[in-house]
Amino acid sequence: MSLAGCAPSTTETDTVRPGIEILLADSSHLVAARRVGLITNHTGIARDRTHSIDLLRGHGVELVALFGPEHGIRGDVDEGERVESSVDERTGLPVYSLYGDTLKPTAGMLAGIDVLLFDIQDIGARYYTYVSTMAKAMQAAAEEDIPFVVLDRPNPIGGEQVQGNVLEPEHSSFVGLYAVPTRHGMTVGELARLFNDHFGIGAELHVVPVAGWKRGQWFDDTGLPWVPTSPNMPSLESATHYPGTCLFEGTNLSVGRGTEIAFQIIGAPWLDGTALAERLNAYGLPGVRFEPATFTPQGSGDRKYDGVEVRGVRFIVTDRRAYDPTVAGVAALIEARRLAGPQWRWYPRHFDRLAGSSRLREGIEAGADLEELVSSWEGELAGFLPLRARYLLYE
């Protein structure tokens, strides 16, 4: 396992530059005279928004195949929908889907590839499938003795806060493969190091770091262009709430899919948003307030209340460094469950996969309060921190 490009030859010491730029400036030996496969999507761009595909080809790199994750290589396929393999119209290269017939590159897909690159922007929550795609591809690369190179990018919601419960192995799935917390505070390159070593993938792994990024920086501190990472992740604000509000995907409440504020809102047509906001504000949670809201999900992927006016609450950050979205999400689950009464529905299998445990759902049903539920994961979270520290790359 190696760290490439750790001392970029540049005077732009205060400029955040993604791994793709560092690869081409300082670590091109990793791809020189090699047939290259690239796992990417629309988020794989440089500071000037040039796509990694075009950058690599423009530098004479021999790209021979592309691989696309959930939402496709262009990022325009809805959540959970099958993605078909295709041919890239611009380059004529094959585009192999890693969210269709297989979640893991097959030996046939990797035939004729000398090195496999990964360049996708993650959002910093365990249950975002791009990191699962990375892990599965690392497994395939290890099996085929192909070097795997991660072109690192910042964690958009910062690299300092580590929050939420640690996934239990029996609840491993593609929305959460390994035992990490909900909000892990790691980049994809750091996660790759953790997965490869601690979880035993054993690939020949190279991480090309981000230049100039500090752990305390959020995405809007970097100067990099924001691109919605998936159809319902329109903004950094949505990404900030996602570690908490995504849990509602495992219930019959909407998270505002198809709106410009998806994952900043939760609700249902029958929910009393005013009462819910009052109850949540009474907790006095640091860094966040709650406001009653109405919204209309449109073409929302999950089809919850598509085209129907929904009542609920909007989560509004007041201090993002003090805010714990995992705690806010659990508080909202408790109070929405109480207000909903018999109209509430869990989707237990999906919820438990997201939560990484059945304990949260069972605790809420048993009447546990917020303090009990949060304290139940504090020990496992504390135990994860020294493990995490071994794989960090940035200060």
C-alpha positions in Angstrom: 0.0 0.0 0.0 1.6 3.3 -1.1 1.0 7.0 -0.8 1.7 8.7 -4.1 2.1 12.4 -4.8 2.5 13.4 -1.1 4.8 16.3 -2.0 3.4 17.9 -5.1 5.9 20.0 -7.0 3.9 23.3 -6.9 3.9 26.6 -5.2 0.1 26.5 -4.9 0.4 25.4 -1.3 -2.9 27.0 -0.2 -4.9 25.7 -3.2 -7.0 22.5 -2.8 -6.4 20.3 -5.8 -8.1 16.9 -6.3 -6.1 13.7 -6.8 -6.6 13.6 -10.5 -4.6 16.8 -10.9 -1.8 15.5 -8.6 -1.7 12.2 -10.5 -1.0 14.0 -13.8 1.4 16.5 -12.2 3.5 14.3 -9.9 2.4 10.6 -10.0 2.0 9.9 -13.7 4.3 6.9 -13.4 1.2 5.0 -12.0 -0.5 5.1 -15.4 2.4 5.6 -17.8 2.6 2.9 -20.5 -0.3 1.1 -18.9 -3.8 0.2 -20.1 -6.1 2.0 -17.7 -9.6 1.4 -16.4 -11.4 4.3 -14.7 -14.3 4.1 -12.2 -15.9 7.5 -12.3 -19.0 9.5 -12.8 -20.0 13.2 -13.3 -18.2 14.2 -10.1 -14.8 13.2 -11.4 -13.7 16.7 -12.4 -10.7 19.1 -11.9 -10.9 22.6 -10.6 -11.8 24.0 -14.0 -14.6 21.3 -14.3 -12.7 19.3 -17.0 -13.7 15.7 -16.5 -11.1 13.1 -15.5 -11.8 11.1 -18.7 -10.7 14.1 -20.8 -7.8 15.0 -18.6 -6.4 11.5 -18.8 -6.8 11.2 -22.5 -5.4 14.7 -23.0 -2.3 13.6 -21.2 -1.8 10.6 -23.4 -3.0 8.0 -20.9 -4.3 4.9 -22.6 -7.9 4.6 -21.2 -9.4 1.3 -22.3 -12.6 1.0 -20.2 -14.9 3.0 -18.0 -16.9 1.8 -15.0 -20.0 3.5 -13.6 -21.5 3.3 -10.1 -25.1 3.8 -8.8 -26.7 6.7 -10.8 -24.6 5.9 -13.8 -21.5 7.5 -15.2 -23.4 10.7 -15.9 -25.1 10.7 -12.5 -28.6 11.0 -14.0 -30.2 7.6 -12.9 -32.5 7.6 -9.9 -31.7 6.0 -6.6 -31.8 2.2 -6.6 -32.5 2.0 -10.4 -30.6 -0.5 -12.4 -27.8 0.9 -14.6 -27.1 -0.7 -17.9 -23.6 -1.1 -19.5 -23.1 0.9 -22.6 -20.6 2.6 -24.9 -19.5 6.2 -24.1 -20.6 8.3 -27.1 -17.8 10.8 -26.8 -14.9 8.4 -26.5 -16.2 5.1 -27.9 -15.0 3.3 -24.7 -17.0 0.6 -23.1 -18.8 1.7 -19.9 -19.3 -1.3 -17.6 -22.1 -0.9 -15.0 -21.3 -1.7 -11.4 -25.0 -1.2 -10.4 -26.7 -3.7 -12.7 -26.0 -7.4 -13.3 -23.0 -7.1 -10.9 -21.8 -4.8 -8.2 -18.2 -5.9 -8.6 -16.1 -5.9 -11.8 -15.9 -9.3 -13.3 -12.7 -10.9 -14.6 -14.0 -10.3 -18.1 -14.4 -6.6 -17.5 -10.9 -6.3 -16.2 -9.3 -8.3 -19.0 -6.7 -6.2 -20.7 -6.5 -3.6 -17.9 -3.1 -3.0 -16.2 -4.3 -0.5 -13.5 -7.7 0.5 -12.2 -8.4 4.1 -11.1 -11.2 5.4 -8.8 -12.2 9.0 -9.1 -15.6 9.8 -7.5 -16.7 12.4 -5.0 -18.2 10.9 -1.8 -20.3 12.8 0.7 -19.0 11.5 4.0 -21.8 9.1 5.2 -21.5 5.4 5.5 -24.7 4.7 3.5 -23.6 6.3 0.2 -22.9 3.5 -2.2 -19.9 5.0 -4.0 -17.6 3.7 -1.3 -19.1 0.3 -1.5 -18.4 0.3 -5.3 -14.8 1.3 -4.5 -14.5 -1.6 -2.0 -16.0 -4.2 -4.4 -13.7 -3.0 -7.2 -10.7 -3.2 -4.8 -11.7 -6.8 -4.1 -11.8 -7.6 -7.8 -8.5 -5.8 -8.4 -6.9 -7.9 -5.7 -8.2 -11.1 -7.2 -6.8 -10.2 -10.6 -3.5 -8.8 -9.4 -4.3 -5.4 -10.8 -3.0 -2.3 -9.0 -5.8 0.0 -7.6 -5.3 3.7 -7.5 -7.6 6.1 -5.6 -7.6 9.7 -6.7 -8.6 11.3 -3.5 -11.0 14.1 -2.9 -12.1 16.0 0.2 -14.7 14.8 2.6 -17.3 17.6 1.8 -18.7 17.6 5.4 -15.3 17.9 7.0 -12.8 15.4 8.3 -13.0 16.1 12.0 -16.5 15.0 13.2 -17.0 11.3 13.7 -20.6 10.6 14.7 -23.3 7.9 14.9 -23.3 4.2 15.5 -20.8 1.7 14.1 -22.3 -0.9 11.6 -22.8 -4.4 13.0 -21.3 -7.0 10.6 -24.6 -9.0 10.4 -26.2 -5.9 8.8 -23.6 -5.5 6.1 -25.0 -4.7 2.7 -24.2 -2.5 -0.3 -25.4 0.5 1.6 -22.9 -0.2 4.3 -20.3 -2.9 3.8 -18.0 -2.5 6.8 -18.0 -1.6 10.5 -17.6 2.2 10.3 -19.7 4.9 11.9 -22.5 6.7 10.1 -20.4 9.8 9.8 -16.8 8.6 9.5 -14.9 11.8 8.9 -12.7 10.2 6.3 -11.9 10.7 2.6 -12.3 7.9 0.1 -8.6 7.5 0.0 -8.5 7.0 3.8 -11.4 4.6 3.7 -9.6 2.6 1.0 -6.6 2.3 3.3 -8.9 1.1 6.1 -10.8 -1.3 3.9 -7.6 -2.7 2.3 -5.7 -3.3 5.5 -8.0 -3.7 8.5 -10.8 -5.4 6.6 -8.4 -7.6 4.6 -9.0 -6.7 0.9 -5.3 -6.9 0.3 -5.1 -5.1 -3.0 -2.0 -3.3 -4.3 -3.3 0.0 -3.3 -2.0 3.5 -4.2 -3.7 6.7 -2.9 -3.0 9.9 -4.7 -3.8 12.5 -2.0 -5.7 15.8 -2.3 -3.2 18.7 -2.2 -3.9 21.5 0.2 -6.9 20.0 2.1 -7.1 20.3 5.9 -9.4 18.1 8.0 -11.3 21.2 9.3 -12.3 22.3 5.8 -15.7 21.7 4.4 -16.4 21.6 0.7 -17.2 25.3 0.5 -13.8 26.1 2.0 -11.9 24.4 -0.8 -12.6 26.5 -3.9 -13.6 23.3 -5.8 -16.8 23.4 -7.9 -19.8 21.6 -6.2 -21.5 19.1 -8.5 -24.6 17.4 -7.1 -23.2 14.0 -6.4 -26.5 12.2 -7.2 -29.9 13.3 -8.4 -31.1 14.0 -4.9 -28.0 15.5 -3.4 -28.4 19.0 -4.7 -26.2 20.9 -2.2 -23.7 20.8 0.6 -26.6 21.6 3.0 -28.3 18.4 1.9 -25.1 16.5 2.4 -24.7 18.0 5.9 -28.1 16.6 7.0 -27.9 13.3 5.1 -26.2 11.2 7.9 -29.4 11.8 10.0 -32.3 12.3 7.5 -31.4 9.3 5.3 -32.7 7.0 8.0 -36.2 8.1 7.1 -35.8 6.2 3.8 -36.5 3.2 5.9 -39.9 4.5 6.9 -43.0 5.8 5.2 -41.9 9.4 5.5 -40.5 11.3 2.5 -37.1 13.0 2.5 -38.1 15.4 -0.2 -36.8 13.5 -3.2 -37.3 15.5 -6.4 -37.1 18.8 -4.6 -34.2 21.3 -4.4 -34.0 20.7 -0.6 -33.9 16.9 -0.6 -32.7 15.4 2.7 -33.1 18.8 4.4 -36.8 17.9 5.0 -38.9 15.0 6.2 -42.7 14.6 6.1 -45.9 12.9 5.1 -49.3 14.2 4.0 -50.8 13.2 7.4 -48.0 14.6 9.6 -48.4 17.7 11.8 -45.3 19.6 10.9 -45.9 22.4 13.4 -46.1 20.0 16.3 -43.1 18.1 15.2 -41.0 21.3 14.8 -42.0 22.3 18.4 -41.1 19.0 19.8 -37.7 18.9 18.1 -36.8 22.5 19.0 -37.6 21.6 22.6 -34.6 19.3 22.7 -32.3 22.3 22.2 -29.9 20.4 20.0 -26.7 22.4 19.3 -26.2 23.7 15.8 -29.7 23.1 14.3 -33.2 24.4 14.4 -36.4 23.0 12.9 -39.2 24.8 11.0 -42.6 23.5 9.8 -42.5 23.0 6.1 -44.6 21.8 3.2 -43.2 20.3 0.0 -44.2 18.2 -3.0 -41.9 15.3 -4.0 -41.6 15.0 -7.7 -40.3 12.0 -9.7 -38.7 11.1 -6.5 -37.2 7.6 -7.1 -38.8 6.1 -4.0 -42.3 7.2 -5.2 -43.3 8.3 -1.7 -46.2 10.8 -2.2 -45.0 11.7 -5.7 -46.9 14.8 -6.7 -48.7 15.0 -3.3 -48.3 18.0 -0.9 -46.5 16.8 2.2 -46.3 18.4 5.6 -43.3 18.0 7.9 -40.2 19.9 9.1 -37.1 21.4 7.6 -33.7 20.9 9.3 -31.7 24.2 9.3 -28.1 24.4 10.3 -27.1 27.2 12.7 -23.6 26.0 13.6 -22.3 23.2 11.4 -19.3 22.5 13.6 -21.6 22.0 16.7 -24.2 20.1 14.8 -24.6 16.3 15.0 -27.0 15.2 12.2 -27.0 11.6 13.5 -28.5 12.8 16.9 -30.9 15.1 15.1 -32.1 12.3 12.9 -32.8 10.0 15.8 -34.6 12.8 17.7 -36.8 13.3 14.6 -37.5 9.6 14.3 -38.6 9.4 18.0 -40.9 12.4 17.7 -42.3 11.6 14.2 -43.0 8.0 15.4 -44.9 9.4 18.4 -46.9 11.9 16.4 -47.7 9.4 13.6 -49.3 6.7 15.7 -50.9 4.0 13.7 -50.0 5.7 10.4 -46.3 5.1 10.9 -44.6 2.3 8.9 -41.1 0.9 9.3 -39.5 -0.9 6.4 -37.4 -3.0 8.8 -35.0 -4.6 6.4 -34.1 -1.4 4.7 -34.0 0.7 7.9 -31.8 -1.8 9.7 -29.4 -1.9 6.7 -29.2 1.9 6.8 -28.9 2.0 10.6 -26.4 -0.8 10.5 -28.3 -2.4 13.4 -31.8 -3.3 14.5 -31.2 -1.8 17.9 -32.2 1.7 16.9 -35.6 0.7 15.4 -36.3 -1.7 18.3 -35.3 0.9 20.9 -37.7 3.5 19.4 -40.5 1.0 19.4 -39.7 0.1 23.0 -40.0 3.8 24.0 -36.3 4.6 24.6 -35.5 8.3 24.8 -32.8 10.1 22.9 -30.2 10.0 25.6 -30.6 6.2 25.9 -30.3 5.6 22.2 -27.3 7.9 21.7 -25.4 6.5 24.7 -25.9 3.0 23.3 -23.4 3.7 20.5 -20.9 5.9 22.4 -18.6 3.0 23.4 -18.4 1.5 19.9 -17.8 5.0 18.4 -14.9 5.6 20.9 -13.5 2.2 20.0 -13.4 3.1 16.3 -11.4 6.3 16.7 -7.9 4.8 17.3 -8.5 2.4 14.4 -9.4 5.3 12.2 -6.4 7.3 13.2 -4.1 4.7 11.7 -5.3 5.4 8.2 -5.7 9.2 8.2 -3.6 11.1 5.6 -4.4 14.8 6.4 -3.9 17.1 9.4 
